[in-house]
Amino acid sequence: MIKAKAKEFLTEARGAIQSGASEAVVRYKFEHFLPQIYPDIPWWVKVHAQGAESHTKFNKEGKARYGFVDSLVGATAIEYEPNLTKIGVEAHAKDQVKDYVAGEVNKGTSIDIILGVISDTLRWKAFRPRIRENDAQPGHLSGKEILLEEIDAIDLTTPSSTDTEDLNRFLIRHIGRIGARPLHGEFLANDLGLESKVGGELRQQLDKIANLARAKKPSYAELIDRLWSELVDSIGKKGNSRSLGSDEYLDEFYLITLAKLICANVLDGNAVHRSDDEIQDILNGRFFSGRGLQNYVEYDLFGWLAEDAQATGMLDIAKAIQEDLVVYDFTSVEAEDLFGQLLARLGRHSTRLILGQELTPPWLARKIVRNTAKTLNDLRLVDIACGSGTLLIEALKYERSRSVEGETPSERAKRIAAAATGFDIDPLAALFAKTNWVIAMRDELPNLGDIAIPVYHADSLFAGLYSQAGDDFVLKLDQKTVSPPESLIKATGRAVFDHLLTNVYRVAMQEAQKSGEPETKLAKSIAQAAINESSDTSQFDENEISSFAAILISELALLQRSGRNGLWLYIIRNTSRAAQSFSQFNAMVINPPWLTLSKISNNPYGHLLDSLANELGVRPAGPSFLHTELAAIFLLEGLRRYVEPQGRFACILPSTIAEGHHQNRFRSGAFTSAGRPVDLNIKEIWSVASGVFKNEAIIAFGKKERFQSHQVIPGKEVSEESETAKQFHVVTAEYDNRPNRTIWTPNKSKKTPAFGFDPAPFRQGADLMPRTAWFHEFSAYGTDRSVIKPLTSSSDDWFLISDAKNSKSFRLRSGTVVSRSFVKDALLSNHLCPFTLASPSQMLIPSIFTGAEWRELSGEDLIHAPGATDSALQAICRELGVSISGLYQKIDVRGKLRRQVWAEGSFLVFSGTGGANPCAAWVPPSTFIPGDTIFDQTVYWAPVSTLEEAAYLAGAINSPSCAELIAPFQPRGQQGKRHIHKLPFGVTPPFDREEDLHWELSQATLALQNAWQQILMTDPEAQRRTRPNHSNLQNRRRWVMNVLRELPDWERYTKAAAALYGSV
């Protein structure tokens, strides 16, 4: 800035405004002087000069009109006036800005990035716009729906010693937008995240970087390929993102680079222009280690791409990111989770199912930490699935708020730093959490000296991603397995282990430069020096540690020679921290992954978790093991491993933990007598207000002490604005005078149901997934063939695939001819409404019906199949990654297809597995023939021998009394009750023709059914509304129930059902 030119401009502007000059004259003087004041012509000066008037569309008086804003610089709307002090001029200028803002928002611009400025070139005011809370529709906003909040103002009408500095600050901040944008997580995700235009373009340039690095270090690239594949396979869908050139690997590398630059700017307090050498030091970590942050940047899975940024071109990308960061204000950064939004968005389009599940809002994290820590004097908290560190930040803030009398600044800083430790299996999440830790501790860092940030990339459940299950710690160095001495893998051995690793690595790198077998003669000296780091040397066996040191020296030297070293020291240090942290904390807070085992059952991590659930005593029996809840495993194992006796815990859990049948073992305390017994006693439960998470959530608080049975658990319902007291009743259902099932519910039922009945041989249908593989349009082609046409939005069966998630875009080629013997009818829950079944849909089935059962296809079956049947099935095999045999096995899980056989003359009763309320219907004999119709997993089906029994079962299941009785035991999601499954069967006694209540219900149901069938046969509206493609399932079922309630027979029917269930 040339101050003399700024002074000259201000003098001329004062004279012009005093003489009553027009807006054109006033503005001309400013535009004339602007490039003289800033002779290097920054981008915003250039744009200001070019965009004299920008055109935008807005809505006024209900009509679309075009208005002009005098200048649009970036996303700053500037409205010039001749003199803002004149009556009505400022109001008019603000109205113009409001109209512009409305127009930009209507075009899709986020209101968060728009600023408004009004000026007469001496008086300047800046505004942050907001939309009024009313009924204005996006795309049709007018200026009336916009509010302007004044955020800055200067008045330069009177000369002063700081007038040029004031002008420069305002222009840079609000027009140049340098340092003006708050460093906020949502802004960061929108501006530079992977889904943003800028972030997406920068990320795409990384493909070239990866290819150059691979060509330079092919052996190391192969190692990273394998390790990355193991990481992704273990926590997501096996077989995806298996190389360093994959989207996910490079997505994480981009975000890690972004985080490093942000952290450096936070430490400096601004996004300064940085030299090439400084950018390189930020990328490789020397910038941070030079400031005492020893482990902020480590040589991790991405370290090799950043070690020579100049050669690979990474330097240019990092510089471009740094240039984009200049718009943020790094001087007053709030201690909040900057990266949660980025991590959550990455998880949404990622195959890594365990990561990025549910972002904890800062307000909730704050309440959780305060409630957990309020009785602790020296907070030592751990989060074993810390993600980007939201809960860790709140723990640090809580500890910062405390003061200890007589404490020195150094003691205070160390106390706060020790208050929170985090582990995460994702290297990106770990670096995000480290960055958030630095931000939260920024004011304390000068008093800390050198420090290792207590956030680690490690698998907290299995003592490290590269270890085996159980408490025995095992290191895997490429293809070699090494077991450290037990004395080193304890908290008391941490200093010894760290000292040992440092010297072992130095010697190993020296040996790598030599030829022949690496010498290990220094191993004994290294062991002795390391043991001397301990105040109690007696617990360490020198020979044992010396042998371990010798193995490490040899292995690391050989890996270095083969070009496969680099990240092993990082892996050893991080994974050992989890093992060395057993019983080291007095509190644990965690928002673990919300998944059932079924989501990851086919990968190695799934098998480990299944085994761990069994050892902890919370694995559901039989085939229900797939409903094992990972959140419960994290809570139990985390508490067992890391928290000292009587320590506190808080865990965010899906509400199914409180109500779901498959979590009954957890609620009943089965873990106390398991193979890995756990002390856990729940003292308090919070229910989280709807809408905070995608699914309903509770928070369990308690202590690491012996489990206790409760009749009532105190708690509250929490939202950002309020907390309301709430009790959770522990309701136990009994069968044959024995406890059968327990739930935690705020709504104590009028009657406790006796789960345990088995009213009919209900079986679940086959797994006809993914729908896009099996369901198509079929038309006859000759006598024994059918022609396939893909389903489209105009197809009657479009509802089958309209919301497909897996294989969403898969379709068989139109015109494919297949054998008609492989085309069958299929019945799904979407065909089912109360007392109503729509016509089945057609599907392609990879199985043969023998007359007694379904069986797997043989090679001979396919040879004799006409048309392109084999080709069609092979296409499906390729899509699903299985063989022909595998197709059958996917559908016939636990014999659910094979057993779809029933006796001739049977009535078939159907009941839906999902939805808010039970739903059932029946069909008379011969409606469906074995081998011609297949029942899907979304329905249960049962053959019964008489009409009366069929009516009794359907009537009981459809009744409001049944729905009321099972409601407390249903899990709840954002849409309310769900997961019906077998609940209605458990409360419904088998039909007994001699029992008056049973007979009356069957007759009342038949009367109601007959009346309903008359409507269904004669009323086109009823026929239309019960078609699956008409509307969503819940709406159709609700409409049918509303019609039934108006029928004369409804009262008799509901009274009979109420009498059966004892709810009158």
Secondary structure, DSSP 8 states (H G I E B T S, - for coil): --HHHHHHHHHHHHHHHHTT--HHHHHHHHHHHHHHHSTT--HHHHHHHH-SSEEEEEEETTEEEEEEESEEETTEEEEE-S-TTSTTHHHHHHHHHHHHHHHHHHTT--GGG-EEEEESSSEEEEEEEEE-SSS--TT--BGGGEEEEEEEEEE-SS--TTHHHHHHHHIIIIIS-TTTEE--HHHHHHHHSTTSHHHHHHHHTHHHHHHHHHHH-HHHHHHHHHHHHHHHHHHS-TTSS-STTSHHHHHHHHHHHHHHHHHHHHHHTS-----HHHHHHHHHSHHHHTTTBTTSS-S-TTHHHHTTHHHHTHHHHHHHHHHHGGGEE-SS--SS-SSHHHHHHHHHT-S-TTSS-----HHHHHHHHHHHHTT-SS--EEETT-TT-HHHHHHHHHHHH---TT--HHHHHHHHHTTEEEEES-HHHHHHHHHHHHHHTTTTGGGT-SB--SEEE--TTTTSTTS-SSSS--EEETTEEE---GGGSSGGGHHHHHHHHHHHHHHHHHHHTSSSS---TTHHHHHHHHHTTSS-GGG--HHHHHHHHHHHHHHHHHHHHTT--SSHHHHHHHHHHHHTTTT-EEEEEE-----BGGGSTTSHHHHHHHHHHHHHT---SGGGGGG-BHHHHHHHHHHHHHEEEEEEEEEEEETHHHH-GGGHHHHTTGGGGSSS----EEEEEEEE-TTSSSS-EEEEEEESS-----SEEEEEEE-SS-EEEEEEEEEEEEETTEEEEEEEESS--SS--------S--EE-B---SHHHHB-EEEEETTTEEEEE---TTSTTGGGTTT--TTTT----TT-EEEGGGEEEEE-GGGEETTEE---EEEE-SEEE-SS-EEE--HHHHHH--TTHHHHHHHHHHHHT--HHHHHHHHTGGGTTTT----TT-EEEEEESSSSS--EEEE-TTSS-BTTEEEBTTEEEEEES-HHHHHHHHHHHHSHHHHHHHGGGS-EETTEE---TTHHHHHS----TT-HHHHHHHHHHHHHHHHHHHHHHH-HHHHHHTSTTTS-HHHHHHHHHHHHHTSTTHHHHHHHHHHHHT--
